[in-house]
Amino acid sequence: MRIGNNSRDSIGSPTARGGLDVDALLDKAIRILITIFALNIVGLGAYWYFDRNTLNSPSSVDRTIQDLEALVVQEPNNANLRTQMALAYMERRRLDAAVEQFQTALVLAPDHQTALVGLGNALLAANDDPSALAAFERVAELNRDNPYRKTLRQLEGIYYRIALIRARHDDLEGAQANLLEALDIDSTDADAWFLLGEVRRRSGQPHLALEAYRKAANMVPTFAQVYEAMATVFSDMERPDLVDYARGMVAVARADYQRALPLLQRATEASPNNADAYLGLGQAHEHLGHLSEAQVAYETAMRLDHGQFLSEMFLNRVRDRQRAQEVPQ
């Protein structure tokens, strides 16, 4: 999972780049590719390793770049060295230099998958979507028949990036197919579920969109943008009770419990079978110190939805707090 990045712009926003936070995505890509230089994908093999933790200041990054540049002069046909130098350039956000080194590495080794992934990430950050898409699709193709493909979290990220690009260029059918590929590898990726919800919403599939949003929220309960998207869908459906629920959950996700409480109280009064609304109501009460009310809300959520594991976890937490208050001082 891309760490449940709930600061991501909405794909439907006129100022958004398809729901993509480039800096966050690029930083994660660098962290993964530098820390573990070889992806666990057929055809990569074992490459020289260095730990990003050693790159803890601009000067250390620059020294690493200088060392790698000297090594490349000695071994200009070493695709692994050029790839590693490109990753160091990405660490300094020198995207043009990184792209040049990745491309040179791929001339030397056309199916070098670390170079392909790095090139795709650099081009994505540079707003060259068509070229980034080509690099990512090549990695996906190289692993089409990989017997271990469903265990490769890195490959899940490739399908996610392909879907991001397709979605923001209005290939919604292709984006949905790629997201399903990603989720087949990692069904716990909240960002992928969220993007799937956005794609389905834009495709005129509101009920399927809500299903995907709920999966995302289950994975990352503080993913505020999921609830904002749900509020939009509920508003389009003319369901004010569910709009109150979704907006209440936005407030819970942002720790604004005073705002959340009346919204979720109205939501549960209007829709007394909404287990998710009771879960949110319990959180609002709990964080405002209303432990008895929180207990009732969590118990109601569990009764309405026996699979509501968060309600059980939060209920146990409330009971622990209640017992602690009962202990004589």
Buried (B, 14 or more C-beta within 10 A) or exposed (E): BBEBBBEBBBBEEEEBBBBBBEEBBBBBBBEBBBEBBBBEBBEBEEBEEBEBEEBEEEEEBBBBBEEBBEBBEEEEEBBBBBBBBBBBBBBBBBBEBBBBBBBBBBEBBEEBBBBBBBBBBBBBBBEBBEBBBBBBBBBBEBBEEBEEBEEBBBBBBBBBBBBBBBBBBEBBEBBBBBBEBBBEBBEBBBBBBBBBBBBBBBBEBBEBBBBBBBBBBBBBBBBBBBBBBBBBBBBEEEBEBBBBBBBBBBBBBBEBBEBBBEBBBBBBEBBEEBBBBBBBBBBBBBBBEBBEBBBBBBBBBBEBBEEBEBBBEBBEBBBEBEEEEEEEE
